[in-house]
Amino acid sequence: MSRPENATALVTGASKGIGAAIARALAEDGWAVAVNYRSDEEGAKETVKAIEKAGGTAKAFHADVSDGDSKALLKQIEDEMGGPVLALVNNAGVARDGLAVQLSDDDWDAVIATNLSPAFKLTRDALRSMMKARYGRVVNIASVVGPRANVGQSNYAAAKAGLIGMTKTIAAEVARRGVTVNAVAPGFISTDMTADLATDEIVKAIPARRQGTPEEVAAAVRFLASEQAGYVTGTTLYVDGGMSA
């Protein structure tokens, strides 16, 4: 089916980095984009400004998805954007690294509560509009760390592996209703989150011998959110320069 004309895309954590690149890419593909942010209001405004400058439609929405009402956020977006959320990109995430024997309960809980639980709640609540429209796209931003061990990130790996498992299960549940659910698993991407890491050493272990860019991740999301990806569901697309090969 073709995408309904009044369809809106919601990208969580879209004030910078991968989220901002995804918001811009979806706007280029004709989506009206709801740019969600928790604390970086200026970054969200810059994302909106970039989309509008390119001729697209976007609006910033403040909400802490780890401690918010997903139904209220979706309704606010529909009311203010003029159409239901028919593309949902669960991108918001945090990292609280540490060896398992040293990891505190707070650090474990914070990562699960931001990287995994909100993705389920938003997906669950957005599915109603998607199934009614017989068209929907959910893309969960996982990580190569989900299926591949990375010392010091047991909480992050658990959340991202959980996203992949959730993706497969919900995809099977809604496939007959014109709704696809997929994941994108980035590898070592050049963002603020990776800025302080030992880049020169890390890239030696990557077959492509370089970091990826947020735009390369966004291109994968743009495809999975498109009409052309209607027969792609329940899968995980790795954007990692060969790390998972």
Buried (B, 14 or more C-beta within 10 A) or exposed (E): EEBBEEBBBBBBBBBBBBBBBBBBBBBBBEBBBBBBBBEBEEBBBBBBEBBEEEEBBBBBBBBBBBEBEBBEBBBBBBEEBEBBBBBBBBBBBBBBBBEEEEBEEEBBBBBBBBBBBBBBBBBEBBBEBBBEBEBBBBBBBBBBBBBBEBEBBBBBBBBBBBBBBBBBEBBEEBBEBBBBBBBBBBBBBBBEBBEEEEBEEBBEEBEEEEBBBBBBBBBBBBBBBBEEBBEBBBBBBBBBBEBBE
